[in-house]
Amino acid sequence: MKKIVLFISLIILLITPAHSQEATPTAIQSPAQIGPFGMNTYFTGLERIRNDGDEGAATLIAHGRNIGVAWAREELSWGNIERSGKGRWDWNPFDTRLREAHAAGYQIVGMLLTTPAWARVADCPERMARYAAAGVRTHDYWCPPADVQDFADYVYTVVKRYNGDGEDDAPGSPRVAAWQIGNEPNAWETWPGTPAEYAALLEVGYAAIKRADPTAIVATGGLYIFDGAWNDGIGHRDGLSFLADALNARPGAWQSFDVLAIHPYMPTVAPEDPSIQGAYSLWGRLSLARAWLDAQTALRGGAPRPIWISEVGWSTCSAEQPDCYVGPAMLSQRTPSPDWRLHLGAHALQAYSSHPTYAAARLAGFIGKTEEQQANYLVRTYGLALAFGIQHISWFQLEDKFEGTLQNFWEEAAIFRTRAEGYAPKAAAFAYHTLTQQLAGAHFVGFGVLHSFEHKPEELIAPARFHLRFHTDDKRIIDLLWRNADEERVLLPREPGTTPELVTRDGLIFAAPHDGDNLQLTIGEQPIYVRQSWPTALQLSAESLQWLVELDAAPRQSALSIANLGSGSLTWQAQSNQPWLQVNPSGGSTRQQVLALTADPRSLDLGLHEATLRITSNGGNKDLPVRLWVVAQVYHSYLPLVHKGQ
């Protein structure tokens, strides 16, 4: 019955739209720490106006929050906001959607990208045609600006409007706390420009952001990474080598980002697939990015910087879908490059101008993953990234804003289906929900005793166990376990005194089987969580309280702290048996709470008065004796002052 109840409750959560309320949130400051649970949401896309409408957008905003998405990654396209000419701003639908997302509880990462027609470089048509014969197609709005000052003016205006300070803000003062400059500039499809041109954009963009909002966080455009050197000769190259060239061309760009954002796409294989070399695995690519960033820091100076994954995902595109194929540029790489499958990144997306060939259909079916694999890889990717120390991960994507009309491979990376399909969740949506329920607020503390994976960059990855241990703020131990191949029966030592529970990838909860000292588990490619909790136990900061007051004196206050020594929240109520003793608050559910106890002697006679404060909770009950002496006069003794003579 527990299975059925959990599934039904989650499905109701996902399919019930919550229409956004008109709200005016107060201005907020940039968060002290960016959380890990992000999503490429695209609520502000113009395509959503015709494909989803207000009702559909509200449904998707609710769906994201319901599964635990905390950060929405949004495009604030220059080509749309200032499309009609310099200083002619169009804030529809950006104001509305950002206000709705902010009111729903999202923090927001904004992307500053594209170029309106009036601001583009004059040779944009030539750039668009450069690799067209090889199947690489780009739209004109991705061309660089002719004058970077126009870009800087756009950036300042947008950031000032969404800095949440209440001054010249969009209605409701929605807050965009973090910004990215461009997106995948190492791919010709999204940056038909040079590294030096991108570096110039970074410099002026960073300065404009910090001028409009000094507390904002600025990240690079997400860079597709592979091995630090890959270049296919038709406009695609490794993002780290691209950024290195940008920094060499304009050294000042090194001081023009706070965060390195990467896109470690590997859509043909699992994140730790046994068929690939360690260097090309997710852990290998994260290691490469960290080593590169540390080396640049040693060379150029400054403090260490965090790494974000601003896009990663797997498509469930299959050969059975007539409109779901990878782009022709990818097919051309199969013959000259024996490891072509590993090079596929976000640029494997171009639509065909005519019906695709059978070879293309077979390719799409070959690299597309099942919905089960997509869900498994989502959890495993998050686990590995958190263990590595990645600060923020934004999954690609919530739902396809194009509703399948682009007919490309990446539309099926969405974890919710299209509006025509009722925004139905895929398995990955349930997996994301469980992930955020288990690990939101948790801290990675190390690899567990069952962990057998070893990163060896030059060798093929071996079949291995992955055991990641997390501690939560409410005093639980969470173990995330899986294998990258096959299944295995294992014994996990049980923490003494805990109650162990097994949580499936999709959120079903069972009592974990054990023989007393060890938990008996079966682990495979579908990740599981083992949650160990200590019994709830009420603790008070004092065993008794007492006051000495004069007759008719003003009420006296004292603080009492209650806490849970075990796991989870303490649900409690406090009640006094005497009217002269009051407690505030008188109930709640929390890990720790400070109570204000007020004794009012004004209606009491001289003498000793006693009361009992009874606290009942799910962690036990306690009676706190309280004594109040009412006397005619309270005598105070003072130490004499001693003055040192001159």
N, C-alpha and C positions, 0 to 999 in steps of 0.2 A: 504493500500500500504506500510506503514511503516513496518508492520509485514513481508511482503514478502521481502523487501529490506534487512532488518536486517538478516533474516534467510539465504538468498542467500549469503550475504557478509561473514557471519560467515562460511558457508559451504565451500566457495571458499578458505577462510583463512586456513581451516583445511585440505583440500585435495590437496593443491598446494605444492609440495615438493620444498625445497630450498637447493640446493646442497651446501655443505660446501666449503668455499673458503680457499685456502692456505693463512694463515695469521701469522704474527709474532707480537702478542700483547705485549705491554710493561709489565714489571713486576708490579704487583699490591700488595698492602698491605692487610693484613687480614681485613675484613670489621669491622667497628666500631660496627655494629649491624647486627646480622643474621636476615634475613627477614623470614616471616612466610610461604611463598608459595613455598614449595618443592614438589618433586615427586620422587618415586622410578623408575628410568628410565632404568637402566641396559644397557646403550649404549655400555659399554665395554665388555659385556658378549661374550665369545667365541661362544656361540650358535648363536649369530647374524651374524657371518661370513657365516654360511651355511644357516640360516633361512631367513635372511634379505638382506645380501650383503651390499655393499657400498650405493647403491641407497636407499634401505629400511631404513638403519640407518640414512641417510640424511633426509629422509622424516619424521622419528620419531623425530629427533632433531628439525626440523622445526615445527612439530605439537606441541611439548611441549612448545616452545617459543611462538607460535601463541596463545596458550590459557593462557599464562601468567606465566608459570612455571619459577621461577627465580633460583631455586636450584635443581641440579641433584644429586641424591644419587646413587653412583656407587661402585661396588665391584672391588677392586684391589687385586685379589686372589693370595695369596702366592703360593698356589698349582699350579697356572698357570704361574706366573711370574718367579719362580725359580724352576720349576718342574724337571729339568734335573740334578740338583746337586748344591752344594754350590757354589755361585758366578757365576752361569751360567744363565744369565738373558735373558728373552724373553719379549720384550716390545710390541709385536704385540698381539692385536690391541689397546692396552692401549694408546700409544702415539698418534695414529691417532684419536681415538674417543674423547679423552680428549681435544686434540687441536681443533677438530671440535666443540665440545660442548662449549669450552671456547670462540672460535671465534663467535659462535652464541649468546653469551651473558649470558650463564649460569655461576653461581657460583657453586662450586662442593663440595659435602660432600663425602669423600672417606671412604670405609670400608676396614679394614685390617683384613683378616680372612683366614681360611683354612690352611692346612699344607701339603707340598709336601711329597711324599712317603719316601724320604730319611731322613726326619726330624721327623717322627712320633714316638710316644711312641711305645715300643715293644709289649705291650699288646693291641694294637688297635683292632685286631680281637675279642678278648674276650669282649672288651667294646661294640663293634658293636652287639654282640650276646646277651648282657645282658637282654634286654627287647624285643627281637625279637619275643618270643612266645606270647607276648601281642600285637603284631602288630606294635611295634615301630621299625622302620628301619632307620638306619643312614648310610651315606657313609663314607668310610675310610678317606677321606680328611678333615672331621670335627674333627678328633682326635687331641688332644693337641700335641705340639712338645715335644720331649724328652729333648731338651736343650733350655731353653727360650732365651739364647743368640743368637741362630740361628734366632729366631723370631725377636729379637731386631735388628739384622743386616739387615734383610729384611725390617723392618719398616724404619730404618734410610735411607736406599738406596732409597726406594720408595718416602718417604717424601722429601728427598733432590732433587730428580728428578722433583718433582711437586710443589716445593715451589715458583716458579715464580720469582726467584731473578736473573735470567739470567746467573747463574753460574752452569755449569754441569747439565743444565735442559734438559728436553725433547724438541724436535724441536717445536718452537713456544712458549716455556715457559708457557704452560697451568698451571693455578693456582688451587690447591686444598687447600681451606682455612680452612677446618674443617675435622676431622678424627674421626672415630669410631673404637674401638678395639673390634673385634668380633661382633657377631649378635645372639641375643637370647641365651645366654649361660645357661639360666634356662630351656632349652628344650634339651633333650638328642639327638634329631635329628641333632642339630647344635652345640652341645658341649657335647660330651660323656666324660666329665671330672668333676672334683670336683670344688667347689667354691674356694678352696685354689689355685688350678691350674690356674683358671681364674684370681685371684688376682695377681698372679705372672706375668701373661701376661700383666695385666694393668700396673703394676709397670715398667717393662722394656720397654713396648710399649710407655708409656707416656714420659719416659726419652728420648727415641730415637727420638720421634716426636719433643720434645722441643729443642733437640740438633740440629736437622736438620732445624727447623723452629720455633724459639721462639714465633712468633706471631700466630701460628696455634691454633685453638680451638680443644680440645680433649673431646669427649663424650664417655660414656660407650657404650658397645654394647646394642642395644635396648632390653629392658626387658619386657616380657609379664607380665602384672599385673592384679590381680583379687581382692583379699581381704587381701593381705599381708601375708597369711599363707597357702594357698591352696597347696596341694601336692597329686598327684594321685597315687604315689607309683610305677609308671612305667616310671620315667624319666622326668616328667613335674611338675614344682612347680612355685609358685608365684615368680616373679623376685625380689621383694623387700626383701623377706626372703633369697633368694639365695645371693643377694649382701651383706646383713647383715652378713651372714656366711663367705663370702669372706673377708669382712673387719675385722671380728673378727679373722680370720685365719692369715691375713697379714695386720695389722693396717696401714702400709705405703701406702696401696692402696687407702686410703682415700684422699691422696694428689696427686692421679694419674688420676684424671679426672676433667674437668672444667664444664661439663654438665651431668645431668642425662637424659638418653634417655629411653623412655618407648614405649611400644606397647599395647595400651588399646583396643585390638581387642574384639569385641562382635558381631560376625557375625550373630547370631540368632535373634537379637533384635535391635530396634532403639536406638540411643544414650541416649534417655530419655524416654524409653518405659514405658507406664503406667502399664505394667504387671510385672515389676521387682522392687526389693527393691532399695531405693535410693543409698545405698552403692555400688551397682553393676552397676549403670549408669555411663556414661562417666564422669559426674561431680563428682560422688562419687569416681571414680578411680583416677581422677586428684587430688582430695582433699586428698586421701590416699597417693599418691606419694609426694605431697607437705608437708604433715604432717610428713611423714617418713624422707624426706630429711632435713627438719628443725630440727627434733629431732636428727638426726645424726650430724648435724652441731653444735647443742648445746652440744652434747656429745664429739665430736672429735675436734671442733674448726674450724676456717676459716670463710670466707665470704659466704653469701648466694649464692647459685648456681641456674642457670636457669634450666628449664625442657624443653626437646624437645619431640615431638611425631615423632619418625623416621619411624614408620609404623602404619597405620590404614586404614581400608577399608572394603568394603562389596562385597561379590561375588554374581554374578547374575547366578550362577550355578543352574540348575533346573533338575528335574527328567526326562524331555524330552530329555536331552542331554546324549547320551549313554556313553560318556567318561568323565563325570564330577561327581566325587564322593568324599566324605570325606574318610579319611583313616580308616583302620580297628581298630586302637587303640582307636578311638573315639567311635566305636560301643560298645566296651567292657566296657565303662564307664556308659552306660545307666542304667544298673540294680543297681549297688551299689551306684550310686550318683544320688539322685533325682533332683539335679539342674545341671545335666550334660551339658545342653545347654549353660549355662553361662560360663563354663570352656573352651569352644572351642576357641582356639586362632590360631596363625599362624602355630602351629604344627598339625593342622587338614588338612594335605596335602599329606600324603603318597600315592603313586600309588599302585594299586593292581597288584599282579603278575599274576592273572588270572581275568576272568570276574567277576565283583562284584556281590554280592548277591542282591536279590530284596530288602532286608531290608536296605542295604546300599544306593540303589537308592532312596528309599523312604526318607531316612534321608537327602540326598543331596537336594532333592526337597523341604523338609520341611524347611531347614535353609537357602537355597538360596533366594535372594531377587530379585524383579523385577528391571528392569533398572530405572523405575521411583523412586522406593525406594532408590536405590543406589545413584541417583542424589540428592534426598532430604537429605539423611543422610550425604552426602559429605558437603553440605552447612551448615547444622545444626552442624556437628562436628567442622568445622572450626569456626563457630560463637561462640560456647561454649568454644573452646580452646582459642580463642583470648580474650574472656571475662574473662577467668580464668587467663590469663597472660602467656600462653604458648608461648615461644619465636619462635619456629619453628615447622612446621607441614609438614611432607613428606608423601604424599598420596601413598597408595599401590594399583595399580601400573599404569604406563602409558600404557604399552602393554606387553603381555606375550612373553618373549624372546624364550620360548620353543615351541611356535606355537601350543600349545595344546598337544604336544607329551607326556608330563608327565602324562596326564589324571588325574589331581587332581582338587580339589575343588577351590583352590585359583587362578587358571589360569583365571577364569572369574571375578576376581576383577579388571582386566584391564579396563580402560575407552576408549581405542581404540581397535578395533578388530584386528585380525591377518592379516598378509600380504595376505593370501589367500582370506581374506574378504575385501581387499583394504584399510586396516587400517581405516575403517569407524569409526567415533566417536559414542559413546553411549551418552545417555542423560547427563551422568555425565561429559563428556568433555565440553559440552555447559555450564553446571552449573559451572564448574571450571573456564571457561573463563569469565563468568559474575561475579563470585566471585572476581576474580583478578581485573577486570575492576572497580568494585565498591569499593573494600576495600584495594587495593594496596596503601600504604602510609597513610591509615586511622588509627585513634587511637580510641580505645574503651574508652568511657567516662562514661559509666554507663548503668544501666538498665532503660528502659523507663517507662512511666506512665502506659502502658498496661501490663507490666510484672507481671505475677501472680505465676510463678514457685517458689517453696520453696524447698530447699534441706533438706530432713529429712532422714538421713542414715538408720534408722531402720524401716521406713515405706515404703509401696508401693508408687511409684510415682503417683501423681494424674494428671488427664488431666489438662493442663495448657497452658497459653499463654507465649510466649517467645518474649521479646522486647529488643533488643540490640541496643544501640545508639553509632554511630561512628562520629567523626569529621575528615574531610579531610584537607590536607594542602592547598587546593585551596578554603577553606571556604565554604564547603557544610556540611549539616547534612545528614547522611545516617542512616536510621532505618532498621534493619533486623528483620523481624517478621515471626512467624509461631506458630502453635499449634502442640502438640504431639498426638492429637487425635481430630477428628471431625472438623467442620468448625464453624466459628463465625463471625457475623457482628459486627464491632467495629468502634468507632470514635476516631481518633488520632488528638489531637490539632495541628493546623497549626502554624508554626512560622510566626509572622507578617512580611509582606513584601517579603516573599519568593514565588517562583514558585515551586509547588510540582509536582513530577513525580513518577509514579509507574513503577518499573522495575521488570519484572518477573524473575524467577529462570534461565530461558534460555536466557535472555537478551532483550526481547521485552520491549519497552518503551512507556508508555501512559501518558497522562495528568491525574493526580490523581484526582478523583472526590471529590468535597468538597462543603460545604455550606457556605463558607467564613471563618469561624473560625475553622472548623473541617474537616478532611479528612475522607471520608466514604470508609471503606475497608472491604474486606472479607479475613480472614486468615484461613489457614488450614495446613495440613502436608507439602504442598509444600511451601517453604519459598518465601517471596517477599521482595523487597527492596523499601523503600520510600526515595526519594532523594529530599531534599529541598535546593533551591539555591537562593541567593540574586542577583538582577540585576547587571550586569557588570557596573562599574562606574570608569571612568578615574580620577586619582589624580596626580597632579604635586607637586614636593617638593618646588617649588618657583613660585611666581606670576609674577616675572619679573627678568631680569638680566641686569647688567650694568658693564662696564669697563671704566677705565681712563688710557690711554696709551700715550706714547710719539710718535711723528711722526717717522715713519719707524721702530717702535719697533717690536720685534719678536712676532709671534702669541701668543695669550693668550688662556688658556683653563679654562673651568668651568664645573662642574658636575651637571647634572639634573637627578633626579630620577622620574620615572613614575611608577605608581602602579595601581592595580585594587582593589577598595574597596569592590567589590562584589565577586561573586563566579566564579570559572573557570579561564580561561586564558584571558588576554587582547591581542587582535590582533590590532596592531597599525602601523602607518606610520608617519614619521616626515619629514618636508620639510621647508627649509628656503627660503624667498623671496629675499635674497640678496646674491651675490656671496662671500662676505667677511665673511659670517657666515656659517659654516659647522657643520653637526651633524653626529655622528657615535655611534652606528649603526643607520640606517635610517628607520628601520622597524623590526618587529618581533612579536612573540606570546609568552607571558610569564605572570607570576603573577606580577613580578617587574623587572625593568630594569634600569640601570644607563647609561645615555647618556653622551658622551663627546662632549661639544660644543666648537668649536674653532673659535675665532675671529682673522682675519688677517688684521692688519691696514696698511700694507706696501704699498698698492695702494691707500690709502685714503688721502684726504686733511685734513687740520686742521678743527676742528669743530665737531658738533654732527652728528652722523650717527645712523639711526634707522633701525631695521629689525624686522620681525615677524617670529617666529618659529611656524608653524601650525602643531598640532598633531591631527590626525584623528584616531578614534578607534571604536571598537564595544561597547565601554562604553562611547561614547560621544566624542566631539571635543573640543579642547582648543587652543587659540592663546596666545603665550608667547611673550610679548614685550621685545626686546633686544636693549639696548642703548650703544653706544660706543663713548666716547669723545676722540678725538685726539688733543693733546696739544703739544706746543713746548717743555715744560719741566714739569716734575712732581716733585713737591717739597715734600721732606720728612721731617717730624719733629720727633725728637728723644727726649726721656726723658733723663735728665742728669744723669750720674752715680754718686752716692754718696759713697765715700770711708770712712770707719770708721777708724780713726787714731788709732795708737798703743798707 
